[in-house]
Amino acid sequence: MTDESSRAKGRAIPSGRLSRLGQFGRLASGVAGGMLAEGARRLADGERPKMRDMLLTPGNVGRVADRLSNLRGAAMKLGQMISMDSGEMLPPELADIMARLRDRAHHMPPAQLQRVLAAEWGSDWRTRFAHFEATPVAAASIGQVHRARTKDGRELAIKVQYPGVRESIDSDVDNVATLLRVSGLLPKELDIAPLLAEAKLQLHEETDYLREGAQMEAYRTLIGDSADFVVPTLAPDFTTANALAMSFVEGRPIESAVDAPQAERDRLAGLLIGLVLDELFAFGVMQTDPNFANYRYQPETGRVVLLDFGAARAVAPGTSAAYRTLFAAGLAGDRDAVRSAALDAGFMSPAAVERHGPLVDRMIDVVLAETAREGLFDFADRGFLGVIREQAMSAASDRAIWHIPPTDTLFLQRKISGTALLAARLGARVDLRALVLRHVGA
């Protein structure tokens, strides 16, 4: 969730299916108008405009970002997910849309908030609190967070779900998928139906705050009495399917640690990477949403506060074993074993190896060269990613190799990639090889 946006003026969330459909309709008409204007301008300049050039103009970028941020819910959540997962691989214009969505969320105006909480707790709900802050401390795609103090003195953080979000998930996902289709960024031959179905399922789970509360308590048990991490405590007497109440835990945005000494940034990144490895190989459950706002930093204690467990999901033993095999092959520097493990895990298709074998091997070699280095891995030095991206893009025009990995692997990889992105944001240096060895073995 973003703290900056929580101080912005409230903006009512379209909660009905027809009103949300109307928002998408206005988006489509606005984008179409922008395309016509851009096309006319280019024709007047003697150009033959391409569809993509007319679609991804600065004006249309702004229209899409603004409309999705107003819709919130699944529409905005999907945009944020795409930005976190694929920002470096997207066209710059579309990456800009998604980046804007990470930092833009309007909160409910007071009247709408009153209606939501009255439906959850009864019309006299304010009598249960000594204080309830009307302005949220954070606002995001699915809900907003308020700080409150109960009559018995508990300091709580209460996440309130936007109205209509749960009911609009399926249509929002389909509409965003259509937006990506018409942009020409997804080929018609690529079957994304399984991925869309899984995205809808996870988003439905994320909007069930009773489930999230149970996941938070289960995760807190896994963390135990940790000196490094803090997980809030559930307040079940205020928790419903649409309102999640927990202990309020102080902390700063994790990105604020970018100003900390190098050793502290290195320590924090090492903790977060170690936590991902614990999730993958020890806990059997992973919180798969790597949004930076799900982490808070306590400079005084050095601990990391973990938030938002709606995206927590079980790690299948087979998936964990596949990652173990892949990591072990990488540690051993065995290119053939890495290629075989990547195929078995579904990271790439057999067609990619058959049609572009030498290129695949060159990409593997780049990764192996990075992981073979002894000592600290500098996450701020991301030059090798450009090499891999250049290699990958040269094969991407061959649509016969386009491939979607298994959905379980996609969600886990999202967390792994997002954690690496956070380590890069912190400019951290971590003995990555030693961390992985402790979990995978020699």
SEGUGU-93395 format. One line per field, with one value per residue (C-alpha): residue number from 1; residue in three letters; x, y, z. Coordinates in Angstrom, 1 decimal. Each point is the difference from the previous one (the first is absolute). Example, Ala and Ser with C-alpha at 12.3 -4.5 7.8 and 13.67 -1.06 7.14 Angstrom:
2
num <- [1/2]
residu <- [ALA/SER]
c1 <- [12.3/1.4]
c2 <- [-4.5/3.4]
c3 <- [7.8/-0.7]
END
This chain:
442
num <- [1/2/3/4/5/6/7/8/9/10/11/12/13/14/15/16/17/18/19/20/21/22/23/24/25/26/27/28/29/30/31/32/33/34/35/36/37/38/39/40/41/42/43/44/45/46/47/48/49/50/51/52/53/54/55/56/57/58/59/60/61/62/63/64/65/66/67/68/69/70/71/72/73/74/75/76/77/78/79/80/81/82/83/84/85/86/87/88/89/90/91/92/93/94/95/96/97/98/99/100/101/102/103/104/105/106/107/108/109/110/111/112/113/114/115/116/117/118/119/120/121/122/123/124/125/126/127/128/129/130/131/132/133/134/135/136/137/138/139/140/141/142/143/144/145/146/147/148/149/150/151/152/153/154/155/156/157/158/159/160/161/162/163/164/165/166/167/168/169/170/171/172/173/174/175/176/177/178/179/180/181/182/183/184/185/186/187/188/189/190/191/192/193/194/195/196/197/198/199/200/201/202/203/204/205/206/207/208/209/210/211/212/213/214/215/216/217/218/219/220/221/222/223/224/225/226/227/228/229/230/231/232/233/234/235/236/237/238/239/240/241/242/243/244/245/246/247/248/249/250/251/252/253/254/255/256/257/258/259/260/261/262/263/264/265/266/267/268/269/270/271/272/273/274/275/276/277/278/279/280/281/282/283/284/285/286/287/288/289/290/291/292/293/294/295/296/297/298/299/300/301/302/303/304/305/306/307/308/309/310/311/312/313/314/315/316/317/318/319/320/321/322/323/324/325/326/327/328/329/330/331/332/333/334/335/336/337/338/339/340/341/342/343/344/345/346/347/348/349/350/351/352/353/354/355/356/357/358/359/360/361/362/363/364/365/366/367/368/369/370/371/372/373/374/375/376/377/378/379/380/381/382/383/384/385/386/387/388/389/390/391/392/393/394/395/396/397/398/399/400/401/402/403/404/405/406/407/408/409/410/411/412/413/414/415/416/417/418/419/420/421/422/423/424/425/426/427/428/429/430/431/432/433/434/435/436/437/438/439/440/441/442]
residu <- [MET/THR/ASP/GLU/SER/SER/ARG/ALA/LYS/GLY/ARG/ALA/ILE/PRO/SER/GLY/ARG/LEU/SER/ARG/LEU/GLY/GLN/PHE/GLY/ARG/LEU/ALA/SER/GLY/VAL/ALA/GLY/GLY/MET/LEU/ALA/GLU/GLY/ALA/ARG/ARG/LEU/ALA/ASP/GLY/GLU/ARG/PRO/LYS/MET/ARG/ASP/MET/LEU/LEU/THR/PRO/GLY/ASN/VAL/GLY/ARG/VAL/ALA/ASP/ARG/LEU/SER/ASN/LEU/ARG/GLY/ALA/ALA/MET/LYS/LEU/GLY/GLN/MET/ILE/SER/MET/ASP/SER/GLY/GLU/MET/LEU/PRO/PRO/GLU/LEU/ALA/ASP/ILE/MET/ALA/ARG/LEU/ARG/ASP/ARG/ALA/HIS/HIS/MET/PRO/PRO/ALA/GLN/LEU/GLN/ARG/VAL/LEU/ALA/ALA/GLU/TRP/GLY/SER/ASP/TRP/ARG/THR/ARG/PHE/ALA/HIS/PHE/GLU/ALA/THR/PRO/VAL/ALA/ALA/ALA/SER/ILE/GLY/GLN/VAL/HIS/ARG/ALA/ARG/THR/LYS/ASP/GLY/ARG/GLU/LEU/ALA/ILE/LYS/VAL/GLN/TYR/PRO/GLY/VAL/ARG/GLU/SER/ILE/ASP/SER/ASP/VAL/ASP/ASN/VAL/ALA/THR/LEU/LEU/ARG/VAL/SER/GLY/LEU/LEU/PRO/LYS/GLU/LEU/ASP/ILE/ALA/PRO/LEU/LEU/ALA/GLU/ALA/LYS/LEU/GLN/LEU/HIS/GLU/GLU/THR/ASP/TYR/LEU/ARG/GLU/GLY/ALA/GLN/MET/GLU/ALA/TYR/ARG/THR/LEU/ILE/GLY/ASP/SER/ALA/ASP/PHE/VAL/VAL/PRO/THR/LEU/ALA/PRO/ASP/PHE/THR/THR/ALA/ASN/ALA/LEU/ALA/MET/SER/PHE/VAL/GLU/GLY/ARG/PRO/ILE/GLU/SER/ALA/VAL/ASP/ALA/PRO/GLN/ALA/GLU/ARG/ASP/ARG/LEU/ALA/GLY/LEU/LEU/ILE/GLY/LEU/VAL/LEU/ASP/GLU/LEU/PHE/ALA/PHE/GLY/VAL/MET/GLN/THR/ASP/PRO/ASN/PHE/ALA/ASN/TYR/ARG/TYR/GLN/PRO/GLU/THR/GLY/ARG/VAL/VAL/LEU/LEU/ASP/PHE/GLY/ALA/ALA/ARG/ALA/VAL/ALA/PRO/GLY/THR/SER/ALA/ALA/TYR/ARG/THR/LEU/PHE/ALA/ALA/GLY/LEU/ALA/GLY/ASP/ARG/ASP/ALA/VAL/ARG/SER/ALA/ALA/LEU/ASP/ALA/GLY/PHE/MET/SER/PRO/ALA/ALA/VAL/GLU/ARG/HIS/GLY/PRO/LEU/VAL/ASP/ARG/MET/ILE/ASP/VAL/VAL/LEU/ALA/GLU/THR/ALA/ARG/GLU/GLY/LEU/PHE/ASP/PHE/ALA/ASP/ARG/GLY/PHE/LEU/GLY/VAL/ILE/ARG/GLU/GLN/ALA/MET/SER/ALA/ALA/SER/ASP/ARG/ALA/ILE/TRP/HIS/ILE/PRO/PRO/THR/ASP/THR/LEU/PHE/LEU/GLN/ARG/LYS/ILE/SER/GLY/THR/ALA/LEU/LEU/ALA/ALA/ARG/LEU/GLY/ALA/ARG/VAL/ASP/LEU/ARG/ALA/LEU/VAL/LEU/ARG/HIS/VAL/GLY/ALA]
c1 <- [0.0/1.1/0.1/0.2/-3.2/-1.8/0.2/-1.6/-3.6/-2.5/-1.5/-3.0/0.6/-2.3/-1.6/-2.6/0.7/-1.7/1.9/3.3/-0.8/-0.8/3.4/1.6/-2.2/1.1/3.6/-0.4/-1.7/2.7/2.8/-1.7/-0.3/3.6/1.0/-2.0/1.6/3.5/-0.7/-1.2/3.1/2.3/-1.8/0.3/3.7/0.2/0.5/-1.8/-0.9/0.1/-2.7/2.3/1.5/-3.5/-1.1/2.9/0.1/0.7/-3.6/-1.3/2.5/-1.5/-3.6/0.6/1.9/-2.6/-3.0/1.6/1.0/-3.6/-1.5/2.5/-0.8/1.2/0.6/2.5/1.4/0.8/1.8/2.1/0.8/1.1/2.2/1.7/0.5/0.8/0.8/3.4/-1.3/-3.0/0.0/0.9/-3.4/-1.9/2.6/-0.8/-3.7/0.8/2.5/-2.5/-2.4/2.5/-0.2/-3.6/-3.0/-3.0/-1.8/-3.7/-1.7/-1.4/-3.6/0.9/2.3/-2.9/-2.3/2.6/0.8/-3.7/-0.7/2.9/-0.3/-3.5/-1.0/1.3/3.5/1.7/-1.0/2.4/3.0/1.7/1.4/-0.3/2.1/-2.3/2.9/1.7/3.7/0.3/-2.1/0.6/-1.8/-2.4/-0.4/1.2/1.4/-1.2/1.6/-2.3/0.1/-2.7/-1.8/2.3/3.1/1.2/1.7/-1.3/0.6/-3.3/0.0/-3.3/-0.8/-1.4/-3.6/-0.7/3.6/-0.7/-3.0/1.9/3.1/-0.9/-1.1/2.9/2.5/-1.6/-0.1/3.7/0.8/-1.9/2.0/3.2/-1.3/-1.0/3.3/1.6/2.4/-1.5/-0.2/-3.3/1.7/0.9/-2.5/-0.3/-3.2/1.6/1.9/-3.1/-1.9/2.7/0.2/-3.7/0.3/2.8/-1.7/-3.2/2.1/1.7/-3.4/-1.0/1.2/-1.0/2.3/2.8/-0.3/0.4/3.0/1.6/-0.3/1.4/2.9/0.6/0.4/2.5/2.1/-0.2/1.9/2.2/2.6/-0.2/-3.7/-3.3/-3.4/-3.1/-2.4/-3.6/-2.9/-2.8/-2.7/0.2/0.8/-2.5/0.1/0.4/1.8/3.3/1.2/3.4/2.5/1.5/3.7/2.2/2.4/1.3/-0.2/2.7/1.4/0.9/2.9/1.7/1.6/1.2/3.7/1.1/0.3/-3.6/-1.3/1.9/-1.4/-3.6/0.3/1.6/-2.9/-2.6/1.7/0.5/-3.7/-0.9/2.2/-1.6/-3.4/1.1/1.8/-1.0/-3.4/-1.9/-1.9/0.9/-1.4/0.2/-0.7/3.4/-1.5/2.5/-2.8/-0.4/3.2/0.7/3.3/0.7/3.3/0.0/-0.3/1.3/-3.0/-2.1/-3.8/-1.8/-3.5/-2.7/-0.5/-2.9/2.4/1.4/-0.2/1.3/3.3/-0.6/2.7/0.7/0.5/2.3/2.0/0.2/1.5/2.4/1.2/0.3/2.0/2.3/0.8/0.7/2.3/1.8/0.5/-1.5/-1.6/-1.6/-1.5/-1.3/-1.6/-1.6/-1.3/-1.4/-1.9/-1.3/-1.2/-1.8/2.1/0.4/-1.5/1.8/-0.6/2.3/2.9/-0.7/-0.2/2.4/2.3/3.2/-1.7/-1.6/3.4/1.6/-2.7/0.7/3.7/-0.6/-1.9/2.5/2.9/-1.8/-0.9/3.5/1.6/1.1/-0.8/-2.6/-2.5/-0.6/-3.8/0.5/2.2/-2.8/2.1/-0.3/-3.8/0.4/2.0/-2.6/-2.8/1.8/0.4/-3.6/-1.5/1.9/-2.0/-3.3/-1.0/-0.3/-3.5/0.3/2.1/-2.4/-0.8/-1.7/1.6/-2.2/-2.1/1.5/3.5/-1.1/-1.3/3.1/2.3/-1.8/1.1/3.5/0.3/-1.6/2.4/3.0/-1.5/-0.3/3.6/1.0/-2.0/2.0/3.3/0.7/2.9/-0.7/1.9/-2.7/1.9/0.5/-3.7/-1.2/2.5/-1.4/-3.4/0.9/3.3/3.0]
c2 <- [0.0/3.5/2.6/3.0/-0.8/-0.5/3.8/0.8/1.0/-2.8/-1.3/-2.3/-3.5/-1.2/-3.0/-1.3/-2.2/2.5/3.0/-1.9/-1.1/3.7/0.9/-2.4/1.3/3.5/-1.2/-1.7/3.0/2.4/-2.2/-0.3/3.7/0.4/-2.5/1.8/3.3/-1.5/-1.8/3.2/1.9/-2.7/-0.1/3.7/-0.3/-2.5/-3.0/-3.4/-0.5/-3.4/-1.1/-0.4/3.6/1.5/-2.0/0.6/3.8/2.0/1.1/-3.5/-1.1/2.6/-1.0/-3.7/0.7/2.4/-2.2/-3.2/1.9/1.3/-3.5/-1.6/-3.6/-2.7/2.4/2.0/-3.1/-1.6/3.1/0.1/-3.7/0.4/3.0/-2.0/-3.1/1.2/3.7/-0.4/-2.1/2.3/2.7/3.3/1.5/-3.0/-0.2/3.6/-0.8/-2.8/2.0/2.7/-2.5/-1.0/3.4/1.2/-1.1/2.2/-0.7/-0.2/3.3/0.0/-0.7/-3.1/-1.2/0.5/-2.2/-2.8/-0.1/0.3/-3.1/-1.9/1.1/1.6/3.7/0.6/-1.3/3.3/-0.7/-2.9/2.3/2.6/1.4/-0.8/1.9/0.9/0.7/-3.3/-0.5/-2.0/-0.7/-2.7/-2.0/-2.1/2.0/2.8/-0.1/2.1/0.4/-0.4/-0.4/-2.2/0.7/-2.6/1.8/-2.1/1.8/-1.5/0.2/-0.7/-0.8/0.8/-1.5/2.2/-0.8/-2.0/-1.3/-3.6/0.0/1.6/-2.2/-2.2/2.8/2.2/-2.7/-0.7/3.7/0.5/-3.1/1.5/3.3/-2.0/-1.9/3.1/1.6/-2.7/-0.9/-3.5/-2.3/-1.5/-3.5/0.3/-1.8/2.1/-1.6/-2.1/3.0/2.2/-2.7/-0.2/3.8/0.1/-2.7/1.7/3.4/-1.6/-1.4/3.4/1.6/-2.5/1.8/-2.9/-2.2/2.6/0.3/-3.8/0.1/2.8/-1.9/-3.2/2.0/1.6/-3.5/-0.9/3.1/-0.7/2.2/1.6/2.7/1.0/0.0/1.2/-1.2/1.8/-1.8/-0.5/1.7/-2.5/2.0/2.7/-2.2/-0.9/-1.0/3.7/1.4/-1.3/1.2/-0.6/1.5/3.3/-0.5/3.1/0.1/2.0/-0.9/-2.6/2.3/2.5/-2.3/1.1/2.7/-2.5/-1.0/-2.6/-2.7/0.5/-0.1/-3.2/-1.5/0.8/-1.4/-3.1/-0.4/0.3/-2.4/-2.5/0.3/-0.8/-3.1/-1.0/0.4/-2.1/-2.8/0.0/1.7/-1.6/3.3/3.2/3.5/0.6/3.7/1.8/3.5/2.2/1.4/-3.4/0.5/2.6/0.8/0.8/1.8/-0.1/-3.8/-1.0/-2.2/-0.3/0.2/-2.4/1.0/-1.2/-3.8/-0.2/-1.3/-2.7/-3.4/-3.5/-1.1/-3.4/-2.5/-0.7/3.7/0.3/-3.0/1.5/3.2/-2.0/-1.9/3.3/1.8/-3.0/-0.2/3.8/-0.3/-2.9/2.1/-2.8/1.6/-3.2/-0.7/3.6/-0.3/-3.4/1.3/3.2/-2.2/-2.3/2.9/1.5/3.2/-0.4/-2.1/-2.9/2.0/2.8/-2.5/-1.7/3.2/2.2/-2.3/2.0/3.2/-1.8/-1.3/3.5/1.3/-2.8/0.7/3.6/-1.0/-2.7/2.5/2.3/-2.8/-1.5/3.1/-0.4/2.6/2.7/0.3/3.7/0.3/3.6/-1.2/-1.3/0.2/-3.7/0.3/2.2/-2.7/-2.6/2.3/0.7/-3.8/-0.7/2.7/-1.3/-3.3/1.6/0.7/-3.8/-0.5/-3.7/0.1/2.2/-1.8/0.6/-1.9/-1.9/2.4/-1.2/0.7/3.4/1.2/-1.2/1.5/3.3/0.0/-0.9/2.6/2.7/-0.7/0.3/3.3/1.3/-1.1/2.0/3.0/-0.2/-0.2/-3.1/-2.4/-3.5/-3.3/-1.6/-3.2/-0.7/0.7/-2.4/-2.7/0.0/-0.9/-2.2/-1.5/-0.7]
c3 <- [0.0/-0.6/2.8/-2.4/-1.8/3.3/0.6/-3.4/-0.4/0.4/-3.2/0.0/-1.3/-2.8/1.7/-2.3/-3.1/-2.3/1.4/-0.3/-3.5/-0.8/1.3/-2.4/-2.8/0.6/0.1/-3.4/-1.6/1.4/-1.2/-3.4/-0.3/0.9/-2.6/-2.7/0.9/0.0/-3.3/-1.7/1.3/-1.4/-3.3/-0.3/0.5/-2.8/2.2/-0.2/3.7/1.6/2.4/2.9/-0.5/0.0/3.1/2.3/-0.1/3.2/0.0/-0.2/2.7/2.3/-0.8/0.8/3.2/1.3/-0.9/1.5/3.2/0.4/-0.5/2.5/0.7/-2.4/-2.8/2.0/1.7/-3.3/-1.2/3.1/-0.4/-3.6/1.0/2.8/-2.1/-3.5/0.2/-1.6/-2.9/-0.9/-2.6/1.8/-0.5/1.5/2.8/0.8/0.4/2.4/2.0/0.5/1.4/2.8/1.5/-0.8/2.0/1.1/3.2/0.7/1.0/3.6/-1.0/-2.0/2.9/2.4/-2.1/-0.3/3.7/1.1/-2.2/1.7/3.7/0.3/-0.1/3.5/-0.8/1.1/3.6/0.1/-0.4/2.1/-3.2/-3.7/-2.6/-2.9/-2.4/-0.9/0.8/-3.3/-3.1/-2.6/-2.7/2.1/3.2/2.3/3.5/3.0/3.4/3.0/3.7/1.7/3.2/1.7/-1.1/-3.0/-2.8/-3.3/-3.7/-1.8/-3.7/-1.6/-3.4/-2.7/-0.9/-3.1/-0.3/0.6/-2.4/-2.8/0.0/-2.9/-2.3/0.9/-0.8/-3.3/-0.8/0.8/-2.1/-2.9/0.5/-0.3/-3.0/-2.0/0.7/-2.0/2.8/0.3/-3.0/-0.9/0.0/3.7/2.2/3.2/1.2/2.7/1.3/0.0/1.9/2.6/0.3/0.6/2.7/1.8/-0.1/1.4/2.8/0.7/0.4/2.7/3.1/2.3/-2.0/0.1/3.8/0.3/-2.3/2.0/3.2/-1.6/-1.4/3.4/1.4/-2.6/0.7/3.7/2.5/-2.6/0.7/-3.7/-1.0/1.4/-1.1/1.4/2.3/-1.2/1.8/-0.8/1.8/-2.7/-3.0/-2.7/-3.6/-0.9/3.0/1.3/3.4/1.4/2.5/-1.2/-0.5/-0.4/-3.0/-2.9/-3.7/-0.7/-2.8/2.7/0.9/-3.2/2.1/2.6/0.1/-2.5/2.6/1.2/-3.6/-0.6/3.2/-0.9/-3.5/1.4/2.4/-2.7/-2.4/2.8/0.8/-3.6/0.2/3.3/-1.7/-2.9/1.7/3.7/0.6/-2.9/-0.3/-1.7/0.1/-3.7/-0.3/0.0/0.0/1.9/2.1/1.6/1.9/2.7/1.7/3.6/0.2/3.8/0.2/-3.4/-0.6/-3.1/0.4/-2.3/-1.3/-2.3/-0.1/-2.5/-2.6/2.2/-1.6/0.5/-1.7/-1.6/0.9/-3.6/-0.7/2.9/-1.3/-3.5/1.4/2.1/-3.1/-2.0/2.8/0.5/-3.7/0.0/3.0/-1.7/-3.1/-2.1/-3.1/-1.3/3.5/0.2/-3.5/1.0/3.3/-1.6/-2.5/2.7/2.1/-3.0/-0.1/-3.8/-2.7/-1.8/-3.2/1.3/0.4/-3.3/-2.0/1.9/1.9/-0.3/1.1/3.0/0.9/-0.2/2.4/2.4/-0.2/1.0/3.1/0.9/-0.3/2.5/2.5/-0.2/1.6/3.6/2.6/-0.2/-2.9/-0.8/-0.7/-1.2/-2.9/-2.3/-3.2/-0.7/-0.1/-3.1/-1.7/0.8/-1.1/-3.3/-0.6/1.0/-2.2/-3.0/0.3/1.1/-3.6/-0.5/1.3/-0.2/3.3/1.9/3.2/3.4/2.9/2.5/2.0/3.3/-1.2/-1.4/3.4/1.9/-2.6/0.4/3.7/-0.9/-2.7/2.2/2.8/-2.3/-1.2/3.6/0.6/-3.0/1.2/3.3/-1.9/2.1/-0.2/1.2/0.1/-2.1/-0.7/3.7/0.8/-2.7/1.0/3.5/-1.3/-3.0/1.1/-2.1]
END
